Amino acid sequence: MKVAQSEISRPKISVIVLGHPITSHPATSIITETLYSIRLIKGVEVESIIVSHDGIRMFAGLGMRKKYKLYLQNLENSLKHIDFESKTFKVIKRKFRGHLNGNIRSALQHVETEFILVVQQDFPFVREVELKSLINLMRQNPRIRHLRFNKNENKRRGWDAGNEERQLFFRELGTTPQVIQTLAWSDENHLTRKSYYQQVVFPILGKIRTFPESILNQLSSAETHELFGTYVVGGMGDGPMIRHLDGSLSDLQKKGFAKRWNILKRRFMWSFYFRWGKLRLWFMN
């Protein structure tokens, strides 16, 4: 029996789906929708799918702990009814909370492929993604190191256009397939190499418990773009490739003192993260 050349040449990837306690637990509908959307990934051989769950906060209440435990049980039952086209499927959970940085570290211990697709639990894909051509593009263009799938239309907005430097930098690279260079570093679904996290992300973050974007986006500039290599999939004006189900209780949903406290705490932590990242980056250089 002859095997088609297209099948032989399909790159192998690992998909990492990152989960943590959210207010919708013990329901599993959010993460299962995201897992189903992995079927929209085309042109590659999915070697493994690792669903990595963070540990729970040390001072989390008994109610949240019970919900998280029940959620994990419900998820195990739900996954029995999903047929994944991958050689390996694992659900893992950290014993202690490591935040997103620690959760990714745990997941990468189970990865054996060069390329990884990092997926947040509440960011399902909404249309087909041809990964083979994107991986070939990354191999041909070493400067492309982090390819983000946008949840909005591809235009200058948000972190892609936070200041004049970022607005001017955000433009198509002129490649096939099309990608847009950006100075925004985002945790949202992205394609990269395992070595990118090992050689760039983790040396800067250390083992601090935070979102990688909390530090790396603040450090991203035209001067550091060669190091971070951030790009967006698609051309200018292209529609979203993922959507946000927002499984967590955001600051916008909180009221009164709780909302003000969270905003102040976030501002303080982001200032700390920036100084931490600058110091780590200085030591790297």
N, C-alpha and C positions, 0 to 999 in steps of 0.2 A: 504494500500500500504506500503510495507516494504522499508525502506531506508537503503542503503548499509552502512556497518560499516565504510568503507573508507570515505564516504561522511560525516558521523557524526563526525569523528575524524580529519577532516581537520582544521588546525589552521586558525584563522582569522588574516588578516594583513591589514594595510593601506598602500597605495602607494602614495608617495609624489613626484610629478614631479615639478622641480624647474626651473622657467623661468625668464628671464631678457632681457632688450633691447639688440639686436644684429644687426649686419650690414645687415643680410639677410631679416630683416623685411621691408615691411609688409607681406612678404611671410610666410606661416605657414608650409611649407613642412618639416622642420627639426623637429619641436615638434610633428607634426602628425605622422611622421615615428617612433618617440620614443614612442608615445602613442600606436600605433598599435603593437609595439614589446612587450607590456605588456601582450599580449595574449600568449606569450611564457612562462609565469609564470605558473607553474603547482603545484598541490598538496595542494593548500591552497584556502581558501575562501577570496576573496578580498572584505573586508567590505566597503572600500571607496577609491576613487582616488581623491586626492587633487592636482589640478594644481595651484601652487602658484607663482604669478608673483611679482617681486620686483618693487618698485617705480623707477622712472627715476631720473637721476642726477639733482641736483638743477640748474646747469648752462648748462644743455643740450640745444642744439639749437632747434629752432622751427621745423626744418625739422625732427629731430629725434623724437620729441614729436608727430608730426603728423603720422609718420610711426608706432610708438608704439600703438597709438590709433587705427589706421586702422588695424594693426596686430591683436589686441584683438577682433575687430569686425569680422575680417576674421576667426579667430579661433573659435569664437562662432558659425559661420555658418558651419565651417568644422566639428565640433563636433556633429552636428545634424545627420551626416551620419556615425558615428562610434558607434557600439553597444558594450558597455562595460559591462562585467559581474561583476558588483559590485552593492551593495545596494545604495551607495551614490556616486555622482560625482559632484565635486565642482570646479569652477574656481574662484580664489580670486586674488586680487591685493592690494599690500601695497600702502598707500597714499604717503609715503615718502620712499626714498631709504634706505634699511637696509643692502645691500650687501647680500651675501649668508647666513651669520650668522643670520641676521635679517629676511631673507626670510624663513629660516627653523623654526625660532621661531614663525612666523605667521602661518605657515602650521600646526605646532604641536598643536595649539589651537583647531584644527578641528579633531584631532586624538583621538579615543577612544579605540584603540586596543593596546595590549602589544607590538607587533612587528611592525616595519615599514620598508618599502623598499624605500630608498632614491634614486631618479633617477634624473640625470641632463638632461636638455632639449635636449642636443645634443649628448647623449650617449645611443642609442637604443641597446637592446639586439639582439644578432645575432643567438642564439640557445636556445633551451629549458632549463629552470632552474627549478629544482625540489626543491622547497622551503620547503616542509614539512620535508624532511630528514635533511635539514640544520637547521631548527628551533628546531627539536628534538635534534640535536647535540648540539646546544647552550644551551638547557635546561639541558642536561646531563653533559656539560662541562662549568661551569660558567666562566672559564677564557676566553672563546671565546665570545667577546663582540661586535666586529665590523668585519663583513665578507665582504670583497671587491670582486667585480666581475672585473676581469682583462680585460683591453683592448689590452693587448699584451700576447704573450705566457708566461706561468708561468716559468720564469727563473730569475736568478740573474741579474737585470738590473735596471737602474734609481734609484728611492728612495729606492727600496728594497735592493740595493747594493751600497749605497752611500759611505760606508767606510767598513773597515774590520769587525767591529762588526756586521754590518747589513748583510754582505755577509755570515758570519758564522751562523747567527741567522736564515736566510731564509732557512727553511727545512720543509719537511712534518711532520705532527703531528702524523701520523699513525692511523688515525681514519677512520670510514666509515660513511658518505662519506668523501673523502679525502679533507683536507685543509692544507694550508701551513702557518706557523707562520712567521710574518714579523714585522719589526720595522717601516715600512712606514705607515703613517696615511694619507689617501687620501679622498677627497670629492667625487671621482667618485662613481658610483652606489654601494650601500652597504646595507646590511641587519643588523639591530640592533634593540634594544628596545627603546621605547620612553623614558624610564627612564634613558637610557645611556646619552642622550642629556641633560636631566634635571639635572642629578646628577654628570656628568663628564664634558661634553663639555661646557655647558653654564656657570657653575661656573668658568671655566678657561678663557673663552673668554670674559665674561661680555657682554656688548652690543656694543663692538667695531665692526665697519663695515669692515669686511674682509672675506676671505675664511677661514673656520675653519682649513684647512690643513696648511695655512700659519703660524699658531702658533703651532698646535698640532704635525705636522710632525717634527718640530725642537725640540720639547720637548720629542719626543719618543726615548727611549733607553731601554736596557735590564732592567734597574732599574725601569722604568715606565711602562713596558709592562703589568704588572699585572693590572694596572689602565686602560690602553687604550685597551688591549686585541685585538690587530689587527691581522687578518688572511686573507688569500686569498683563494677563492673557487677553488677547484680542486687540482690535483697533479702536480708534477714537469713535465714540458714539455707539459702540456695541453694547447690547443689553447685558443684564446680570447673568452670571453663571451659577450662582448660589443664592439662597435666601436665608434670612435669619428668623428662626422660630422663637427666639428669646425665651429660653427655658428658665432664666434666672430673673429674680425680682430686681429690676434696674432702679437706679436712683430716681428716675422720672416717676416711678410708681410709688415711691416712698413719700411720706408727707411730713410736714413740720420739722421738728428737731432732728428726726432720723435722716431726713433728706439733707439738711444743712450740715450735719455732722459728717455724713459720708462724702459730701463735696469737699469739705475742709480737709478731711483725712486723705482723700485722693490727691489733693493739691500738695499736701506736705510730703506724701510718699513719692509722688512723681519728682519733686525737687530732690529728694534723697536719692532716688534711683538714677537721676541724671548725673549727680556727683559721683556715685558709685561706679557707673558705667564709664565716665570720663577717666577715672583713676585706673580702672582695669584696662581700658583701651590704651592708656599711656604706657602701662607696663608691657602690653603686647608689642608695642612699637619700640 
